[in-house]
Amino acid sequence: MNTVISAMALMSPAGVGAGPFGEAIRAGVPLPGGAVEDFRTEAPDPSARPVRLVDRPSAMAIAAIGDLLGPDVLAGWPPHRRALVLGSGAAGIDQSMTLTRDSLTRPRPDNVNPALVPACVMNYASAQAAMAFDLRGPNATVTAGAATGLAALRYARRLLASGRADAVVCGAYEDLNDRRAAIAEAAGREARPAEGCGVFLVEPAERARSHGRPVLAEVLALESRVFDEPCHAPAVLDAAVRRALRTGGAAPENVGLLVPSGQEDAGLRLPAHTRVLRPSEIVGDAFGAAAALQVAAAIAVRDASRERASLDPAGGLALITTIDTDGHAACCLLRTGGRGGPGT
């Protein structure tokens, strides 16, 4: 079974939607701020219908999934065959720290704001989304630091391969707050902190074709490994990349686009013609949402290169790589050349 991405919805410092993100990625100019300025959790006037959830990151995820699905996207599947896999690198941490602080500083008898309690749970966003969009199939929340987006995509692919679902809404989200920025600074993360959300509709290629949806990318391989010392990370990532290429039936010279999370590509043995795209230098470090935005960046530039034939003789292979400093290395091999279905 060929697994494909047939739709995506994004939030990034470029704005709400895939359009502003794609324009920013293609322009290649670093954006000044790390927040999604166009997104509000409160209504600008009483007549509007805002996303009103306890926390901003969950609100972002719910709104992005709403943009992805629309009114009829999942109409062809019974609710129990619609799965959801969401990921975040720091979901609930800010809310948990606020709750802990309030328990020590707020006046009695309540001490804490009980409305904060649900958002402290990591799967709060996925539970809210499942209820909002009638997703009654498998529901999972994953976390793998900077590799969270690829972990979610791998989980979604396995759900389809095992027959547990007919379609999977898959993605990752992260918000920007003072505590996360302080943690990133203490950890020595060099890229400026940012927030964002990337969600995808993942389904079998045959299903996408039958419903007339464009195949944005075909997922050829997903690999992840762990390392115990930072000095081992380049070799571990290289081994994961080699395995992904073998699994996808490709050679290093077939990779036309490399989308790393940082500078980890220095240890990879890829040909000189491979184009390198670094989304973190444009939109900032979205941490748990970073890998999802890397996948989105690979898709966003696929139609911008009219000279793809000279860049990518294999027809649009893109390699996404990421290394999390906690010991996680992962990669994803995509075919973004548009062979999978109509509209590509």
Beta strands, then each sheet from edge to edge (+ up, - down):
strand 1: 3-12
strand 2: 15-16
strand 3: 82-87
strand 4: 139-142
strand 5: 167-174
strand 6: 196-204
strand 7: 217-226
strand 8: 255-260
strand 9: 275-276
strand 10: 317-324
strand 11: 328-335
sheet 1: 2+ 1- 6+ 5- 3- 4-
sheet 2: 2+ 1- 7+ 11- 10+ 8+ 9+
end
